[in-house]
């Protein structure tokens, strides 16, 4: 099967979206599929493009059997709503004009959100390639940025919500990461039969308690031999509420 993945964030960027899609793409390749990823030049979260890619407008590279189409992006740090929006819009446009006509007709197109701008790109790809697209939802957008108080203009909110529903309806399938997301989207009028839940997972070969059981060097170094260690390994951002973890740890 020929799979095209369209995503703003991808390897070697750090963060959940890039890591998750990179691991999934590697496994699709291992299963015998031909995988092409349409993305931008890495710059998240610093806004700095690494020297390997700096000054380029377009680049095609092969990483672990994955064809990666890197397109121009307005690189900006992970801060400031306006500049981030410009960055997302720049990738939406460059992905269409720089990569779409370079890629042969795929069997399926997978688009990961956030943001909706990448999904617009995937929808346009699907029209020109006459190929169905799957809308993968990792965060409900624009709902997330509205609840965080980053977007308050009611006209813009209604416009984005209308676009969101339109893209749900045009997709072949909607894939969400939680049951709560499935219920919320279904309550807005999308058929439950169209929505699949694929939760986050872990490679048990890497995080294996039996394999790591005898590795106590770090515990000895910090004097943690007999202590129970609780570790937060998620993102550090405005939507995580990490102050709550600090409060709980202190109390």
Beta strands, then each sheet from edge to edge (+ up, - down):
strand 1: 2-6
strand 2: 34-40
strand 3: 58-63
strand 4: 66-71
strand 5: 108-113
strand 6: 133-137
strand 7: 173-176
strand 8: 195-197
sheet 1: 3+ 4- 2- 1- 5- 6- 7- 8-
end
